[in-house]
């Protein structure tokens, strides 16, 4: 093949390739244009659908907004209407009250006018009565032949003679009767006092009350077949009384320390909620340690309060135990602290050792801390304890002599004896003293208040005097003499008391004026 043929062949091939390429490009362009047209149509459809949807949603939103606005408007109109009605009701009530107030004001004004008229009438009648009394007095003086002063003197002398005679007769009768019936009455008083006070006193000093959160807790305290309550009673030595008392358990024991241990243990168990024999034993041990710590702290606090130092630790512990002892309702530890303070004050006044007096006063009843555990009186036990723990001879003698069992050998022993009596005898210190004291004062005032013309009465000086305020318009100065005698007789008839009671009547007249 020659060169020209080859060139022509190549040209033909190139032309064919170029033609094919242009055809392919044209084909692809047509396909692309077709696809673009379809896409544009699709896009227009989507846009049209979106516009339609948006228009529909817009109409729905506008409709909902109009409905909401209408609903809100209706609610606001209803609320406004309700408030208008309420305001109208309030206005009606205010008007009604104003009318009532006007009516009451008119009634008060009428009443004041009526009272003014009555006062004027009473003033006139009072003047007439005074005139009649003056005429009556003149007539009585004319008939009797005595002036008013002479008649008053004669009446007072007669009353005085009667009073002296009645007093002498009464005193003689009382002395005779007292001598005949002293022994019988004394026995009756003691028996009556025991009957009235023994049960209450024993129950107050031998039980403790533990509050429960609910009555279901009683069953948990008792436990299955009573094992919990048996364990608690065995561990503490205290009787648990579970009765119909709502939400409460009673702990009964003559030993106050055991009772306190049981109370603390039971309260801990109630709070913890896990009540079974092993837990009970654990809580009782903790309560015993807690009570022992409390006893020591109370003893130390007592020594610090009084200002007495250097006491043996065991005596300090025994002082703390006295917190759980009472005598006639008086706490033994508080009584000992009070005696110590009083002893220090008395010692300072007469110039003896104040600290030693306080020490003796604080320890004077130390035997009461263990007298239920040892044989003998609290005095002999206290003396033995003071000797055991190396207290001085003066303190030991003060402890031994504070009830007069032996003669006091020092001024400090006499001071402790006096301070002990003062602390126990003051009104309110002991239960029976407070009851008899308050009862006597109340009855004394009741007797005086029962008489006509008595305004107020006050029993003072521990019941040795009664001061009576009378109404001056009802009781004159002359009437006071007879009223005092009547009240004295009534007191003698209805009250039993040592010594005598002074009846003091007071009549007060007041005149008030104003400087303008």
C-alpha positions as CSV (number, residue, x, y, z in Angstrom):
1,X,0.0,0.0,0.0
2,X,1.4,3.4,-0.9
3,X,1.8,6.4,1.3
4,X,-1.1,8.3,-0.2
5,X,-3.5,5.5,0.5
6,X,-2.3,5.3,4.1
7,X,-2.8,9.0,4.5
8,X,-6.3,8.9,3.1
9,X,-7.1,5.9,5.3
10,X,-5.9,7.8,8.4
11,X,-7.9,10.8,7.4
12,X,-11.0,8.7,6.9
13,X,-10.5,7.1,10.3
14,X,-10.0,10.4,12.0
15,X,-13.0,11.9,10.3
16,X,-15.0,8.8,11.3
17,X,-13.9,9.1,14.9
18,X,-14.6,12.9,14.9
19,X,-18.1,12.2,13.4
20,X,-18.8,9.6,16.0
21,X,-17.6,11.9,18.8
22,X,-19.8,14.7,17.6
23,X,-22.8,12.3,17.3
24,X,-22.2,11.1,20.8
25,X,-21.9,14.6,22.1
26,X,-25.1,15.6,20.4
27,X,-26.8,12.5,21.8
28,X,-25.6,13.2,25.3
29,X,-26.7,16.8,25.0
30,X,-30.1,15.8,23.9
31,X,-30.4,13.3,26.8
32,X,-29.1,16.0,29.3
33,X,-31.5,18.6,27.9
34,X,-34.4,16.1,28.3
35,X,-33.4,15.4,31.9
36,X,-33.1,19.0,32.7
37,X,-36.5,19.6,31.3
38,X,-38.0,16.8,33.3
39,X,-36.2,18.2,36.5
40,X,-37.5,21.6,35.8
41,X,-41.0,20.3,35.4
42,X,-40.6,18.3,38.6
43,X,-39.3,21.3,40.4
44,X,-42.2,23.4,39.2
45,X,-44.6,20.7,40.4
46,X,-42.9,20.6,43.8
47,X,-43.0,24.4,44.1
48,X,-46.6,24.4,43.1
49,X,-47.5,21.7,45.7
50,X,-45.5,23.6,48.3
51,X,-47.3,26.8,47.6
52,X,-50.6,25.1,47.8
53,X,-49.7,23.4,51.1
54,X,-48.4,26.7,52.5
55,X,-51.5,28.5,51.5
56,X,-53.7,25.8,53.1
57,X,-51.6,25.9,56.3
58,X,-51.7,29.6,56.4
59,X,-55.5,29.5,56.2
60,X,-55.6,26.9,59.0
61,X,-53.3,29.0,61.3
62,X,-55.3,32.1,60.7
63,X,-58.5,30.2,61.5
64,X,-56.9,28.8,64.7
65,X,-55.6,32.2,65.7
66,X,-59.1,33.7,65.3
67,X,-60.7,30.9,67.3
68,X,-58.1,31.4,70.1
69,X,-58.6,35.1,70.1
70,X,-62.4,34.6,70.3
71,X,-62.0,32.1,73.2
72,X,-59.6,34.5,75.1
73,X,-62.0,37.4,74.5
74,X,-64.9,35.3,75.9
75,X,-62.9,34.3,79.0
76,X,-61.9,37.9,79.7
77,X,-65.4,39.1,79.3
78,X,-66.6,36.4,81.7
79,X,-63.9,37.3,84.3
80,X,-64.8,41.0,84.0
81,X,-68.4,40.1,84.5
82,X,-67.7,38.0,87.6
83,X,-65.6,40.8,89.1
84,X,-68.3,43.3,88.4
85,X,-70.8,41.0,90.2
86,X,-68.4,40.6,93.1
87,X,-67.9,44.4,93.4
88,X,-71.6,44.8,93.4
89,X,-72.0,42.2,96.2
90,X,-69.3,44.0,98.2
91,X,-70.9,47.3,97.6
92,X,-74.2,45.9,98.9
93,X,-72.5,44.4,102.0
94,X,-70.8,47.8,102.7
95,X,-74.1,49.6,102.4
96,X,-75.7,47.1,104.7
97,X,-73.0,47.5,107.3
98,X,-73.2,51.3,107.0
99,X,-77.0,51.0,107.6
100,X,-76.4,48.7,110.7
101,X,-73.8,51.1,112.0
102,X,-76.1,54.0,111.7
103,X,-78.9,52.1,113.5
104,X,-76.4,51.1,116.3
105,X,-75.2,54.7,116.6
106,X,-78.8,55.9,116.9
107,X,-79.4,53.3,119.6
108,X,-76.3,54.3,121.5
109,X,-77.3,57.9,121.4
110,X,-80.8,57.1,122.7
111,X,-79.2,54.9,125.5
112,X,-76.8,57.8,126.4
113,X,-79.7,60.2,126.6
114,X,-81.7,57.7,128.8
115,X,-78.7,57.2,131.1
116,X,-78.2,60.9,131.4
117,X,-81.9,61.2,132.5
118,X,-81.5,58.3,135.0
119,X,-78.3,59.9,136.4
120,X,-80.2,63.1,137.0
121,X,-83.0,61.2,138.6
122,X,-80.6,59.2,140.8
123,X,-78.9,62.4,141.9
124,X,-82.2,63.8,143.0
125,X,-83.1,60.6,144.9
126,X,-79.7,60.5,146.5
127,X,-80.3,64.0,147.8
128,X,-83.7,62.9,149.2
129,X,-82.2,59.8,150.8
130,X,-79.5,62.0,152.5
131,X,-82.2,64.2,153.9
132,X,-84.2,61.2,155.1
133,X,-81.1,59.7,156.8
134,X,-80.4,63.0,158.6
135,X,-84.0,63.2,159.8
136,X,-83.8,59.5,160.9
137,X,-80.5,60.1,162.8
138,X,-82.0,63.1,164.6
139,X,-85.1,61.1,165.5
140,X,-83.0,58.2,166.8
141,X,-80.9,60.5,168.9
142,X,-84.0,62.1,170.3
143,X,-85.6,58.7,171.1
144,X,-82.5,57.0,172.6
145,X,-81.1,60.0,174.4
146,X,-77.6,59.2,172.8
147,X,-75.8,61.2,170.2
148,X,-74.4,59.3,167.2
149,X,-70.9,59.2,168.7
150,X,-72.1,58.0,172.1
151,X,-74.2,55.2,170.4
152,X,-71.2,54.2,168.3
153,X,-69.0,54.0,171.4
154,X,-71.6,52.0,173.3
155,X,-72.0,49.5,170.3
156,X,-68.3,49.1,169.9
157,X,-67.8,48.5,173.6
158,X,-70.6,45.9,173.7
159,X,-69.1,44.1,170.6
160,X,-65.6,44.2,172.2
161,X,-66.9,42.6,175.4
162,X,-68.7,39.9,173.4
163,X,-65.6,39.2,171.3
164,X,-63.4,38.9,174.4
165,X,-65.8,36.5,176.1
166,X,-66.3,34.4,173.0
167,X,-62.6,34.2,172.4
168,X,-61.9,33.1,176.0
169,X,-64.6,30.4,175.8
170,X,-63.5,29.2,172.4
171,X,-59.8,29.0,173.5
172,X,-60.8,27.1,176.6
173,X,-63.0,24.7,174.7
174,X,-60.3,24.1,172.0
175,X,-57.6,23.4,174.6
176,X,-59.8,20.9,176.4
177,X,-60.8,19.2,173.2
178,X,-57.3,19.2,171.9
179,X,-56.0,17.5,175.1
180,X,-58.7,14.8,174.9
181,X,-58.5,14.0,171.3
182,X,-54.9,14.8,170.4
183,X,-53.7,11.2,170.1
184,X,-56.8,10.1,168.2
185,X,-56.6,13.0,165.8
186,X,-52.9,12.5,165.2
187,X,-53.5,8.9,164.2
188,X,-56.4,9.8,162.0
189,X,-54.4,12.5,160.2
190,X,-51.5,10.1,159.6
191,X,-53.8,7.3,158.3
192,X,-55.8,9.8,156.1
193,X,-52.6,11.3,154.7
194,X,-51.2,7.8,153.9
195,X,-54.5,6.8,152.2
196,X,-54.7,9.9,150.1
197,X,-51.1,10.3,149.2
198,X,-49.4,7.0,149.2
199,X,-50.7,5.5,146.0
200,X,-50.1,8.7,144.0
201,X,-46.7,9.2,145.4
202,X,-45.6,5.6,144.8
203,X,-46.9,5.6,141.2
204,X,-45.2,9.0,140.5
205,X,-41.8,7.8,141.7
206,X,-41.8,4.2,140.4
207,X,-43.0,4.5,136.8
208,X,-41.9,6.0,133.5
209,X,-43.9,6.6,130.4
210,X,-42.5,5.9,126.9
211,X,-44.4,7.3,123.9
212,X,-44.9,5.2,120.9
213,X,-45.3,6.4,117.3
214,X,-48.4,4.1,116.9
215,X,-50.2,1.2,118.6
216,X,-48.7,-1.3,116.1
217,X,-45.4,-0.8,117.8
218,X,-46.8,-2.6,120.9
219,X,-47.0,-5.9,119.1
220,X,-43.4,-5.5,117.9
221,X,-42.2,-4.8,121.4
222,X,-44.0,-7.9,122.7
223,X,-42.5,-10.0,119.9
224,X,-43.4,-13.5,118.8
225,X,-44.7,-15.4,121.8
226,X,-43.5,-12.5,124.0
227,X,-39.8,-13.1,123.5
228,X,-38.9,-9.4,123.0
229,X,-40.6,-8.2,126.1
230,X,-39.1,-11.1,128.2
231,X,-35.7,-10.2,126.9
232,X,-36.1,-6.6,127.7
233,X,-37.4,-7.2,131.2
234,X,-34.7,-9.8,132.0
235,X,-31.9,-7.5,130.8
236,X,-33.1,-4.4,132.6
237,X,-34.9,-5.8,135.7
238,X,-37.9,-3.5,134.9
239,X,-41.6,-4.5,134.4
240,X,-43.1,-3.4,131.1
241,X,-46.8,-2.7,131.3
242,X,-48.5,-2.7,127.9
243,X,-52.2,-2.0,128.4
244,X,-55.0,0.1,126.7
245,X,-53.1,3.3,127.1
246,X,-52.9,4.7,123.5
247,X,-49.5,5.0,122.0
248,X,-47.6,4.5,125.3
249,X,-45.8,1.8,127.3
250,X,-45.3,2.1,131.1
251,X,-42.0,1.1,132.7
252,X,-42.4,0.1,136.4
253,X,-39.5,-0.4,138.9
254,X,-38.5,0.9,142.3
255,X,-34.9,1.3,141.0
256,X,-34.9,4.6,139.1
257,X,-31.5,3.9,137.4
258,X,-32.8,0.6,136.0
259,X,-35.9,2.4,134.8
260,X,-33.9,5.0,133.1
261,X,-31.8,2.4,131.3
262,X,-34.9,0.6,130.2
263,X,-36.4,3.9,129.0
264,X,-33.4,4.9,126.9
265,X,-33.0,1.4,125.5
266,X,-36.7,1.2,124.5
267,X,-36.6,4.6,122.9
268,X,-33.5,3.6,120.9
269,X,-35.2,0.4,119.7
270,X,-38.3,2.3,118.7
271,X,-36.3,4.7,116.6
272,X,-34.1,1.9,115.1
273,X,-37.2,-0.2,114.3
274,X,-35.2,-3.5,114.5
275,X,-36.6,-5.2,117.6
276,X,-35.3,-8.7,118.4
277,X,-33.5,-10.2,121.3
278,X,-30.0,-9.7,120.0
279,X,-30.7,-6.0,119.2
280,X,-32.3,-5.5,122.6
281,X,-29.2,-6.8,124.4
282,X,-27.1,-4.4,122.3
283,X,-29.3,-1.4,123.0
284,X,-29.5,-2.2,126.7
285,X,-25.7,-2.3,126.9
286,X,-25.5,1.1,125.1
287,X,-28.1,2.5,127.4
288,X,-26.2,1.3,130.5
289,X,-23.1,3.0,129.3
290,X,-25.0,6.2,128.4
291,X,-26.6,6.3,131.9
292,X,-23.3,5.7,133.6
293,X,-21.8,8.6,131.6
294,X,-24.8,10.7,132.5
295,X,-24.4,9.9,136.2
296,X,-20.7,10.9,136.2
297,X,-21.4,14.1,134.2
298,X,-24.3,15.1,136.6
299,X,-22.0,14.6,139.6
300,X,-19.2,16.7,138.0
301,X,-21.7,19.4,137.1
302,X,-23.0,19.5,140.7
303,X,-19.5,20.0,142.1
304,X,-18.7,22.7,139.5
305,X,-22.0,24.5,140.2
306,X,-21.3,24.5,144.0
307,X,-17.6,25.3,143.5
308,X,-16.4,22.3,145.5
309,X,-13.2,20.5,144.2
310,X,-11.1,17.6,145.2
311,X,-14.0,15.2,146.0
312,X,-13.1,11.5,145.4
313,X,-14.3,10.3,141.9
314,X,-16.5,7.6,143.4
315,X,-18.3,10.2,145.6
316,X,-18.8,12.3,142.5
317,X,-20.4,9.3,140.8
318,X,-22.7,8.7,143.7
319,X,-23.7,12.4,143.7
320,X,-24.7,11.8,140.0
321,X,-26.9,8.8,141.0
322,X,-28.8,11.1,143.3
323,X,-30.3,12.8,140.2
324,X,-32.5,9.7,140.0
325,X,-33.6,9.8,143.7
326,X,-36.5,11.8,145.2
327,X,-37.5,12.5,148.8
328,X,-41.2,13.5,149.2
329,X,-41.2,14.6,145.6
330,X,-38.0,16.7,145.9
331,X,-35.0,15.7,143.7
332,X,-32.2,14.5,146.0
333,X,-29.4,16.0,143.9
334,X,-31.1,19.4,143.5
335,X,-31.8,19.4,147.3
336,X,-28.1,18.7,148.0
337,X,-27.0,21.5,145.7
338,X,-29.5,23.9,147.4
339,X,-28.3,22.9,150.8
340,X,-24.7,23.4,149.7
341,X,-25.5,26.9,148.4
342,X,-27.4,27.8,151.6
343,X,-24.6,26.5,153.8
344,X,-22.1,28.6,151.9
345,X,-24.2,31.8,152.4
346,X,-24.8,31.1,156.1
347,X,-21.1,30.4,156.6
348,X,-20.2,33.6,154.9
349,X,-22.5,35.5,157.2
350,X,-21.0,34.1,160.4
351,X,-17.4,34.0,159.2
352,X,-16.5,30.3,158.9
353,X,-14.9,28.3,156.1
354,X,-17.4,28.7,153.1
355,X,-15.8,25.9,151.0
356,X,-15.9,23.4,153.8
357,X,-19.5,24.3,154.6
358,X,-20.5,23.9,150.9
359,X,-18.6,20.5,150.8
360,X,-20.5,19.3,153.9
361,X,-23.8,20.5,152.5
362,X,-23.3,18.8,149.2
363,X,-22.4,15.5,150.8
364,X,-24.9,15.5,153.7
365,X,-27.4,13.2,151.9
366,X,-24.8,11.1,149.9
367,X,-26.1,7.9,151.6
368,X,-29.4,8.3,149.7
369,X,-27.6,7.3,146.5
370,X,-27.1,3.7,147.7
371,X,-29.5,3.3,150.7
372,X,-31.7,1.0,148.6
373,X,-28.7,-1.2,147.9
374,X,-27.2,-1.4,151.4
375,X,-28.7,-1.9,154.9
376,X,-29.0,1.0,157.3
377,X,-30.3,4.6,157.2
378,X,-29.0,7.1,154.7
379,X,-27.2,8.8,157.5
380,X,-25.1,5.8,158.6
381,X,-24.4,4.9,155.0
382,X,-23.3,8.4,154.2
383,X,-21.0,8.5,157.2
384,X,-19.4,5.2,156.1
385,X,-18.9,6.5,152.6
386,X,-17.3,9.7,153.7
387,X,-14.9,7.8,156.0
388,X,-14.1,5.3,153.2
389,X,-13.1,8.1,150.8
390,X,-11.1,10.1,153.4
391,X,-13.4,13.1,154.0
392,X,-12.6,15.3,157.0
393,X,-14.0,14.8,160.5
394,X,-16.0,18.0,160.2
395,X,-17.8,16.8,157.1
396,X,-18.4,13.4,158.6
397,X,-19.9,15.0,161.7
398,X,-22.1,17.3,159.6
399,X,-23.4,14.3,157.7
400,X,-24.1,12.4,160.9
401,X,-25.8,15.3,162.7
402,X,-27.9,16.9,160.0
403,X,-31.0,15.1,161.3
404,X,-30.1,15.5,165.0
405,X,-29.0,11.8,165.5
406,X,-25.8,13.0,167.2
407,X,-24.8,16.4,168.6
408,X,-23.1,18.7,166.2
409,X,-19.4,19.3,167.0
410,X,-18.8,22.4,164.8
411,X,-20.6,25.5,163.5
412,X,-20.5,23.9,160.1
413,X,-22.6,20.9,161.3
414,X,-25.2,23.4,162.7
415,X,-25.2,25.3,159.4
416,X,-25.8,22.2,157.4
417,X,-28.6,21.2,159.7
418,X,-30.2,24.6,159.3
419,X,-29.7,24.7,155.5
420,X,-31.3,21.2,155.2
421,X,-34.3,22.3,157.1
422,X,-34.7,25.5,155.1
423,X,-34.4,23.6,151.8
424,X,-37.0,21.0,152.8
425,X,-39.4,23.3,154.5
426,X,-39.8,26.1,152.0
427,X,-43.2,26.2,150.2
428,X,-43.0,24.3,147.0
429,X,-39.9,22.3,147.8
430,X,-41.7,19.1,148.6
431,X,-44.9,17.7,147.1
432,X,-47.1,17.5,150.3
433,X,-45.8,20.9,151.5
434,X,-46.8,22.5,148.3
435,X,-50.2,20.9,148.2
436,X,-51.1,21.8,151.8
437,X,-49.7,25.3,151.4
438,X,-51.6,26.1,148.2
439,X,-54.8,24.5,149.5
440,X,-54.7,26.5,152.7
441,X,-54.1,29.8,150.9
442,X,-56.8,29.2,148.3
443,X,-59.4,28.3,151.0
444,X,-58.4,31.3,153.1
445,X,-59.1,33.6,150.2
446,X,-62.3,31.8,149.3
447,X,-63.7,32.3,152.8
448,X,-63.0,36.1,152.7
449,X,-64.4,36.4,149.1
450,X,-67.7,34.8,150.3
451,X,-68.7,37.8,152.4
452,X,-70.8,40.7,150.9
453,X,-68.8,43.8,150.3
454,X,-65.5,42.1,149.8
455,X,-63.8,43.2,146.5
456,X,-60.5,41.3,146.6
457,X,-58.5,39.3,149.1
458,X,-54.9,38.3,149.2
459,X,-53.3,35.6,151.5
460,X,-49.8,36.8,152.3
461,X,-46.9,35.9,154.6
462,X,-47.3,32.2,153.9
463,X,-51.0,32.3,155.0
464,X,-50.3,34.1,158.4
465,X,-52.2,37.2,157.2
466,X,-55.1,37.9,154.8
467,X,-55.4,41.3,153.4
468,X,-59.0,42.2,152.3
469,X,-60.0,45.1,150.0
470,X,-63.7,46.1,150.6
471,X,-66.1,48.1,148.4
472,X,-66.3,51.5,150.0
473,X,-69.8,52.1,148.7
474,X,-71.1,48.9,150.5
475,X,-68.9,48.8,153.6
476,X,-68.5,51.8,155.9
477,X,-65.7,52.3,158.4
478,X,-68.1,51.1,161.2
479,X,-69.1,48.0,159.3
480,X,-65.4,47.0,158.9
481,X,-65.1,46.1,162.6
482,X,-68.0,43.7,162.4
483,X,-66.9,42.3,159.0
484,X,-63.4,41.6,160.3
485,X,-64.9,39.7,163.3
486,X,-67.2,37.7,161.1
487,X,-64.4,36.7,158.8
488,X,-62.2,35.7,161.7
489,X,-65.0,33.5,163.1
490,X,-65.5,31.8,159.7
491,X,-61.8,31.1,159.4
492,X,-61.7,29.6,162.9
493,X,-64.7,27.4,162.1
494,X,-63.5,26.1,158.7
495,X,-59.7,26.0,158.8
496,X,-57.1,24.1,160.8
497,X,-53.8,26.1,161.1
498,X,-50.9,26.6,163.5
499,X,-50.6,29.9,165.3
500,X,-52.9,32.7,164.3
501,X,-54.0,34.5,161.1
502,X,-54.2,38.3,161.0
503,X,-57.3,39.6,159.2
504,X,-56.5,43.0,157.8
505,X,-59.4,45.0,156.1
506,X,-58.7,48.0,153.9
507,X,-61.3,50.5,152.8
508,X,-60.1,52.9,150.1
509,X,-61.9,56.0,148.9
510,X,-60.6,57.8,145.8
511,X,-61.5,61.3,144.5
512,X,-60.4,62.1,140.9
513,X,-60.4,65.5,139.2
514,X,-58.6,67.0,136.2
515,X,-56.7,70.2,135.9
516,X,-57.7,71.9,132.6
